[in-house]
Amino acid sequence: MKPKWLVVILSSAFALFWACNTSSKQGVSFAKDIAPIIHTNCSPCHHKGGAGPFNLITYQDVSDKAKTVAEVTKARYMPPWPADPNYSHFKGEKFLTETQINLIQQWVEEGKQAGDTQSIKYPELQYYSSLGKPDVVLELPEIEIQGDARDRFLVVKNLGQILQDTFVRAIEFIPNQKTYVHHVNGFMLNYQKAPPKSTINVLNIESESYEKDFAKLNLLDPSQPVPQRIHSAFNYLPGVFAAAYPEGIGGFKMNKNFALICNDLHYGPAEKDTTDRSKIHIYFAKSPPKRPTKELMMGTNGVSSIKPPLVIEPNEIKTCRSSLYIPESISILTINPHMHLIGESFKAFVVDANKDTIPLISIPEWDFRWQYFYTYPKMLKIPAGSTIHVEALFDNTLDNYNNPFDPPQRIQERTDLFGAGMKTTDEMLQFIITYLPYELGDEEIEL
C-alpha cells in the first residue's frame, strides 16, 4: 500500500500537469489573458481623446495592431515607464513583466485567439485625463504655431466663473497639440468680483515689448482687492497626468470668479503651420484641504546648486549633482525629475543621519518625451537631518540621437533671461518634490 502522503503528492502533481496541459491546449486568448494587460497598461493612453495615436481597447483594436504591440512591448519601448521598478515603486506604474510580454508574443504567434469577449469588463475611458470626468472644462484661445522650427513661449489668460466658491482637488492641463506642447506652468487668481477683461489674452514672452504688453492682460482690477494667487495650480510635461491625493490632502480654495494663467506655455519647434486649442480640466473637492501640500525644487532655478555647473562642452559626457539638506522630517508624496534632450540618466536618493540610503527614483535611460510626476503608493518619510542627492548624466556627443546639434555645440542651463532656460535646446536639471511636514502615521497613508 502506498503511503497517504505519496498519494497526495502524486494526485497534486497529476492535477497540476492536467491543468497546465489543458491551458496549453486552450492557448492564450484575448479575453482571458491579453485584455487585462492591455486595459491596465495601454488603454489609459490609447483611447479616444487620449495621448496614444490609436485605440487599444477592444479585441478588434488590439488584433489590428497586434504585430506592433508585440514588437514594442518585447523591446520595452511600450508602455513608456522610464523609472526602474527594481529601484523604487510608484502609484499606477505601467511596467510589463517578462511573463506578460511572453503572453503577448504567444497570443500573436498562436493566431490572436479572441476567447469569450462577451465576458470582458471594459474600462471607462472617456477622457484624456486619468482622473475621470472633470467638473469644469475651460478651453484656451486658439493659438497659431508657425512652422519655422522655433521655440515659442507664451502667457495665456483664461477667465472662469462657477456658481459658488468651492475647493479644488486637482487642475489638469490637457494638450491639444501633444507633439508641440512641451511644458506649462500655471497659476490661479481668485477674485472677489468678476475678473477684468483684457484687450489681449495671449502674450509672447520673448517679445521686446513684453514688460509693457504684460499690462494688457489686465490681471489687476483697481476696484477690488488684489486677487489671491495660487502658485503651481497646474503644470504639464510630456507624459504627465495630474496627481490627485486622498480627500483632505492637497488642493486649495477656488472663488466663484477666477482666472487661470498659463504663465509659461512652451511650444517646441514645428516644421509646419498649425494651431493649438488646449483645455484645462478642473476637479472639485468634497471638503476643504486639511493639509495643503508644499513644494521643493532642486537644481535649475531651485534651492540647491548644481555641481559642477551645468555646462556641457561639445563631445563631452558629464555627470552633474545637486544636494539638499532637510532639517525637519517631511513626507514626500510626488516627485518630478526634469532634464532636456541630452539627458542620459537620472537618479535621486536620500542619505539619512545614520548614513542609511532611502531610494527615491532611478531612470537608467532618460527619455525627454516621457516626464512623469511620480506619486508613491504611500507617503515616504524623510527623517530630519537627511540629505537629498541628485545625480544626472548628460551626453553631448552624436552617440546621443536626441542631440539637437550636429556637430555638437556647447549646451548649458540658462537662468539669466526669463524663459531662456526653458528652451528645448538649452539644458536643465531639476528635481521637484511635493511634500508635507511629517506627522506621525504618514507612512501608512495610501496615496
C-alpha positions in Angstrom: 0.0 0.0 0.0 1.3 3.4 -0.9 1.7 5.9 2.0 -1.1 8.5 2.1 1.4 11.4 1.7 2.7 9.8 -1.5 -0.9 9.5 -2.8 -1.5 13.2 -2.1 1.7 14.3 -3.8 1.0 12.1 -6.9 -2.6 13.4 -7.1 -1.4 17.0 -6.8 1.2 16.6 -9.4 -1.3 14.9 -11.8 -3.8 17.8 -11.2 -1.1 20.4 -11.9 0.0 18.5 -15.1 -3.6 18.2 -16.3 -4.2 22.0 -15.7 -1.1 23.1 -17.5 -1.8 20.7 -20.4 -5.4 21.9 -20.6 -4.2 25.5 -20.6 -1.7 24.8 -23.3 -4.4 23.2 -25.4 -6.7 26.1 -24.8 -3.9 28.5 -25.8 -3.8 32.2 -25.0 -6.9 34.3 -25.6 -7.5 38.0 -25.7 -10.5 37.8 -23.3 -8.7 35.7 -20.6 -5.1 36.7 -20.9 -4.4 39.8 -23.0 -7.3 42.2 -22.2 -6.3 42.6 -18.5 -2.7 43.5 -19.6 -3.8 45.9 -22.3 -6.5 47.6 -20.2 -4.2 48.2 -17.3 -1.1 49.3 -19.2 -2.1 50.6 -22.6 -5.8 51.7 -22.7 -5.3 54.6 -20.3 -3.4 56.4 -23.1 -4.7 54.6 -26.2 -8.4 55.6 -26.3 -10.4 58.3 -28.0 -9.0 61.7 -27.0 -6.1 60.0 -25.2 -2.4 60.5 -25.5 -1.9 57.5 -27.8 -2.3 57.8 -31.6 -4.8 54.9 -31.8 -7.2 52.9 -29.7 -6.2 49.8 -27.8 -9.4 48.7 -26.0 -11.5 46.1 -27.9 -10.4 42.8 -29.4 -10.5 44.3 -32.9 -8.4 47.3 -31.8 -5.6 45.2 -30.4 -5.9 42.5 -33.1 -5.4 45.1 -35.8 -2.3 46.4 -34.1 -1.1 43.0 -32.7 2.2 42.8 -34.6 3.1 46.4 -33.5 2.0 45.7 -29.9 4.1 42.5 -29.8 7.2 44.3 -31.2 7.1 47.4 -29.0 6.4 45.5 -25.8 9.2 43.0 -26.5 11.6 45.9 -27.0 10.2 47.6 -23.8 9.5 50.7 -25.9 5.9 50.5 -24.7 4.3 51.0 -22.3 6.5 54.0 -21.5 7.7 53.8 -17.9 11.2 55.3 -17.5 11.6 54.6 -13.8 13.4 51.5 -12.8 10.9 49.2 -10.9 13.8 47.4 -9.3 14.8 50.6 -7.5 11.5 52.1 -6.3 7.8 51.8 -6.9 5.1 54.3 -7.7 1.3 54.5 -7.9 -0.1 53.5 -11.3 3.2 52.3 -12.7 3.0 50.7 -16.1 5.6 48.1 -16.4 5.2 44.7 -18.0 6.7 41.5 -16.5 8.6 39.0 -18.7 5.6 36.7 -18.2 3.2 39.4 -19.6 5.5 40.1 -22.5 5.7 36.4 -23.4 1.9 36.0 -23.2 1.5 38.8 -25.8 4.1 37.1 -28.0 2.4 33.7 -27.7 -1.0 35.2 -28.4 0.2 36.7 -31.7 2.1 33.5 -32.7 -1.0 31.4 -32.0 -3.2 33.4 -34.3 -4.7 36.1 -31.9 -7.4 33.9 -30.4 -10.4 36.1 -29.2 -11.8 33.9 -26.5 -15.1 34.9 -24.7 -15.1 38.6 -25.5 -18.6 38.9 -24.0 -17.1 38.4 -20.6 -14.7 41.3 -20.8 -15.3 44.2 -18.5 -14.1 47.3 -20.4 -12.5 50.2 -18.6 -14.3 53.6 -18.6 -12.0 55.8 -20.6 -14.0 58.8 -21.9 -11.3 61.5 -21.3 -7.7 62.1 -21.8 -7.3 62.5 -18.0 -6.7 59.7 -15.6 -8.9 61.5 -13.0 -12.3 60.9 -14.8 -14.9 63.4 -15.8 -14.0 67.0 -14.8 -16.4 69.3 -13.0 -15.3 72.3 -15.2 -13.7 72.4 -18.7 -12.0 75.6 -19.9 -10.8 75.9 -23.5 -7.8 78.1 -24.2 -7.9 80.6 -27.0 -6.9 79.3 -30.4 -3.1 79.7 -30.8 -1.3 79.8 -34.1 2.0 77.8 -34.3 4.2 78.8 -37.2 6.2 76.1 -38.9 9.6 77.9 -38.6 11.3 75.4 -36.3 11.5 77.9 -33.4 10.6 77.5 -29.7 7.7 79.7 -28.5 6.9 80.9 -25.0 3.5 82.4 -24.3 1.5 83.7 -21.4 -2.2 82.8 -21.8 -5.1 84.2 -19.7 -8.3 82.2 -19.3 -11.2 83.7 -17.4 -13.7 81.4 -15.5 -16.8 81.6 -13.4 -18.7 79.0 -11.4 -21.9 79.1 -9.4 -20.2 79.5 -5.9 -16.9 79.4 -4.1 -15.6 75.9 -3.7 -12.4 73.8 -3.2 -10.3 72.1 -5.9 -8.5 68.8 -5.5 -6.8 69.0 -8.9 -6.4 71.0 -12.1 -5.1 69.3 -15.2 -3.8 70.8 -18.5 -4.9 68.7 -21.5 -2.7 69.5 -24.6 -4.4 69.6 -28.0 -1.1 69.5 -30.0 0.7 66.9 -27.9 3.6 66.9 -30.4 4.4 70.5 -29.8 3.3 71.4 -26.2 6.5 71.0 -24.2 5.5 72.3 -20.8 3.1 74.6 -19.0 3.5 76.3 -15.6 0.2 77.7 -14.4 -1.3 79.7 -11.5 -4.8 80.7 -10.4 -6.1 84.1 -9.4 -9.1 84.3 -7.0 -11.1 87.5 -7.5 -13.8 88.9 -5.2 -15.8 90.1 -8.2 -15.8 89.3 -11.9 -12.2 89.4 -13.2 -11.3 92.3 -15.5 -11.4 91.6 -19.2 -8.4 92.4 -21.3 -7.5 93.6 -24.8 -5.3 90.6 -25.4 -5.3 87.1 -23.7 -2.1 85.7 -25.4 1.2 87.3 -24.9 4.6 86.4 -26.5 7.2 86.2 -23.6 10.1 86.8 -26.0 8.7 90.0 -27.5 10.9 93.1 -27.0 7.8 94.9 -25.6 6.9 92.0 -23.2 7.0 94.1 -20.0 4.9 96.9 -21.5 2.5 94.5 -23.1 2.0 92.4 -19.9 -0.2 95.1 -18.5 -2.6 94.5 -21.4 -3.5 91.1 -19.8 -5.2 93.3 -17.1 -4.8 90.9 -14.2 -5.4 93.6 -11.5 -8.7 95.5 -11.0 -8.3 98.7 -9.0 -11.9 98.5 -7.9 -11.4 95.3 -5.9 -8.7 93.7 -3.6 -5.6 92.2 -5.1 -6.6 88.6 -6.1 -5.2 85.7 -4.2 -2.6 83.8 -6.2 -2.4 80.0 -6.1 1.1 79.1 -7.3 1.7 75.9 -9.3 -2.1 75.3 -9.6 -1.4 73.2 -12.6 1.6 72.0 -14.6 2.3 69.9 -17.6 5.2 68.0 -19.1 5.1 65.3 -21.8 3.5 62.2 -20.5 2.3 63.8 -17.3 -1.0 63.1 -15.7 -2.2 65.3 -12.8 -1.8 63.9 -9.3 -4.9 63.7 -7.0 -4.4 62.8 -3.4 -6.9 61.4 -0.8 -9.6 63.8 0.5 -8.2 66.4 2.8 -4.6 66.3 1.4 -3.6 69.0 -1.1 -6.0 71.1 -3.0 -7.0 74.8 -2.5 -9.9 77.2 -2.5 -11.3 78.5 -5.8 -13.5 81.5 -5.8 -16.6 81.9 -7.9 -14.7 84.4 -10.0 -11.3 83.3 -11.1 -8.7 83.3 -13.8 -6.2 80.6 -14.8 -2.9 81.9 -16.2 -0.6 79.7 -18.3 2.4 81.7 -17.0 4.8 79.8 -19.3 3.3 77.9 -22.2 6.1 76.4 -24.2 5.7 75.1 -27.8 8.6 73.2 -29.2 9.8 73.7 -32.8 7.3 72.9 -35.5 8.0 72.2 -39.2 4.6 73.2 -40.5 2.0 75.8 -39.6 -0.7 74.5 -37.3 -3.0 75.7 -34.4 -3.5 74.6 -30.8 -6.5 74.8 -28.6 -5.7 73.0 -25.4 -8.0 72.6 -22.5 -7.9 72.8 -18.7 -9.9 70.3 -16.6 -10.9 71.3 -13.0 -11.9 68.7 -10.4 -13.7 69.8 -7.2 -13.0 68.6 -3.7 -15.8 67.5 -1.3 -14.3 69.5 1.6 -11.5 72.0 2.4 -8.0 70.6 2.4 -6.7 69.8 5.9 -3.1 69.5 4.8 -2.1 71.8 1.9 1.0 70.4 0.1 4.3 72.2 -0.2 6.9 72.1 -3.0 10.7 72.0 -3.2 12.7 72.4 -6.4 16.3 71.4 -6.6 18.7 72.3 -9.4 18.0 74.8 -12.2 16.0 77.8 -10.8 15.8 75.9 -7.5 17.1 76.0 -3.9 20.2 73.8 -4.5 23.1 74.4 -6.8 24.4 72.1 -9.5 28.0 70.9 -9.2 29.9 71.0 -11.4 28.0 73.8 -13.3 25.6 72.6 -15.9 27.7 73.4 -18.9 28.4 70.5 -21.3 31.0 71.1 -23.9 30.8 69.6 -27.4 31.6 65.8 -27.4 31.5 65.7 -23.6 29.8 63.2 -21.3 29.4 64.7 -17.9 27.8 63.9 -14.5 26.3 66.7 -12.5 25.0 66.6 -9.0 22.8 68.6 -6.6 22.2 68.1 -2.8 19.8 69.5 -0.3 19.8 69.2 3.5 16.4 68.5 5.2 16.4 69.9 8.7 12.9 68.8 9.7 11.1 65.5 8.9 9.0 65.6 5.8 6.6 63.2 4.0 7.1 63.0 0.2 4.0 62.5 -2.0 5.2 63.1 -5.6 8.4 63.7 -7.3 9.2 65.0 -10.8 12.7 64.7 -12.4 13.3 67.0 -15.3 16.0 67.3 -18.0 16.1 68.1 -21.7 17.5 66.4 -24.8 21.0 65.4 -23.8 20.0 63.9 -20.5 21.1 60.3 -20.4 20.2 59.1 -16.9 18.8 60.4 -13.6 19.0 59.2 -10.0 17.8 60.6 -6.7 18.2 59.2 -3.3 18.4 60.2 0.4 21.1 59.6 2.9 19.8 60.0 6.4 21.6 60.9 9.6 22.5 57.3 10.2 24.1 57.1 6.7 21.3 54.8 5.6 20.1 55.2 2.0 16.5 55.7 1.0 16.0 55.2 -2.8 13.8 57.8 -4.5 14.0 57.1 -8.2 16.3 55.8 -10.9 15.8 56.4 -14.6 18.6 54.5 -16.4 17.6 55.7 -19.9 16.3 59.2 -19.9 13.5 59.9 -22.4 12.6 63.6 -23.0 9.2 62.6 -24.3 8.0 60.9 -21.0 8.5 63.0 -17.9 6.0 61.9 -15.2 5.0 63.2 -11.9 5.7 60.0 -9.9 3.5 59.5 -6.8 4.5 57.0 -4.2 1.9 54.3 -3.1 2.2 55.6 0.4 3.8 58.8 1.8 7.6 58.4 2.1 9.1 59.7 5.3 12.4 61.6 5.0 13.8 61.9 8.6 15.2 65.2 9.9 18.9 65.6 9.3 18.8 63.8 5.9 20.3 65.0 2.6 18.6 64.5 -0.8 21.1 63.7 -3.6 20.5 64.0 -7.3 22.9 62.6 -9.9 22.4 63.1 -13.7 24.4 62.1 -16.7 24.5 64.3 -19.8 25.7 63.1 -23.2 26.7 65.9 -25.7 28.0 63.6 -28.4 26.5 62.4 -31.6 26.0 59.0 -30.0 23.1 60.6 -28.3 20.5 60.5 -31.1 18.5 63.2 -29.2 21.3 65.7 -29.5 19.8 68.8 -31.1 23.1 69.9 -32.8 25.2 68.3 -35.5 28.0 68.9 -35.0 27.6 69.1 -31.2 27.7 72.6 -29.6 28.1 73.8 -26.1 24.8 73.2 -24.2 24.1 74.7 -20.7 21.4 75.9 -18.4 20.3 79.5 -18.7 18.8 81.5 -15.9 19.8 85.0 -17.0 16.7 85.8 -19.0 13.1 85.0 -18.3 12.2 81.8 -20.2 15.6 81.5 -21.7 16.5 78.4 -19.6 13.3 76.7 -20.8 14.3 76.4 -24.5 14.4 72.8 -25.7 17.9 73.2 -27.0 19.2 74.5 -23.6 19.6 72.1 -20.8 18.1 71.8 -17.3 18.5 69.6 -14.2 15.5 69.9 -11.9 14.1 67.7 -9.2 10.7 68.9 -7.9 9.3 67.4 -4.7 5.7 67.7 -3.5 5.7 67.1 0.3 4.0 67.7 3.7 5.6 68.4 7.0 5.8 65.0 8.6 3.0 63.8 11.0 3.0 60.5 13.0 1.5 57.7 10.9 2.1 59.3 7.5 4.0 56.2 6.3 0.7 54.3 6.4 -1.4 56.7 4.4 -2.3 55.3 1.0 -2.0 57.8 -1.9 
